[in-house]
Amino acid sequence: MTINRYEKGGVPTKAQSDYIKLLIDNDDKFIEKVKEAHKNGRINDKTYGKIVSEELNANISKGQIQDNINN
């Protein structure tokens, strides 16, 4: 929902921007939040599976994970 808001021209608050930067810069925190989102039903099994399977491949980049999610 947040990303959709940004795509429509909404501007993130300073706190939101800082949090997004944290997730971009910290792979472990990103994966932790993905697992938490799946556990709480905020992302589906297909999306979770794509991210987790990519997490297991140490040579994968975050950009590639994001590309997989979008496909």
C-alpha positions in Angstrom: 0.0 0.0 0.0 2.8 2.4 0.9 4.6 1.8 -2.4 1.4 2.4 -4.3 1.0 5.7 -2.5 4.6 6.7 -3.5 3.9 5.7 -7.1 0.9 8.0 -7.2 3.1 10.9 -6.0 2.9 10.7 -2.3 6.1 11.7 -0.4 7.4 9.6 2.4 8.0 11.1 5.8 11.5 11.4 7.1 10.9 8.4 9.4 9.6 6.3 6.4 12.5 7.4 4.3 15.0 6.4 7.0 13.3 3.0 7.4 13.4 2.4 3.6 17.1 3.2 3.6 17.7 0.8 6.5 16.0 -2.0 4.6 18.0 -1.2 1.4 21.3 -1.1 3.2 20.8 -4.0 5.6 20.0 -7.3 3.9 19.5 -9.2 7.2 16.9 -6.6 8.3 15.2 -6.8 4.9 14.9 -10.6 5.1 13.8 -10.4 8.8 10.9 -8.1 7.8 10.0 -10.3 4.8 9.7 -13.3 7.1 7.7 -11.2 9.6 5.3 -10.0 6.9 4.8 -13.6 5.7 4.1 -14.9 9.2 1.5 -12.1 9.7 -0.1 -12.7 6.3 1.0 -9.5 4.7 2.7 -11.3 1.8 1.6 -14.4 0.1 3.4 -17.8 -0.1 4.5 -17.2 -3.7 6.2 -13.9 -3.0 7.7 -15.2 0.2 9.1 -18.3 -1.6 10.7 -16.2 -4.3 12.5 -14.0 -1.7 13.5 -16.9 0.6 14.8 -19.0 -2.3 16.9 -16.1 -3.4 18.1 -15.5 0.1 19.7 -19.0 0.1 21.8 -18.1 -3.0 24.6 -16.0 -1.5 25.5 -14.4 -4.8 22.1 -12.9 -5.5 21.6 -9.2 -5.4 18.7 -7.3 -3.8 17.9 -5.9 -7.2 17.5 -9.4 -8.6 15.2 -10.3 -5.7 13.1 -7.2 -6.4 13.0 -8.2 -10.1 11.7 -11.7 -9.2 9.0 -10.2 -7.0 7.8 -8.0 -9.8 7.6 -10.9 -12.2 
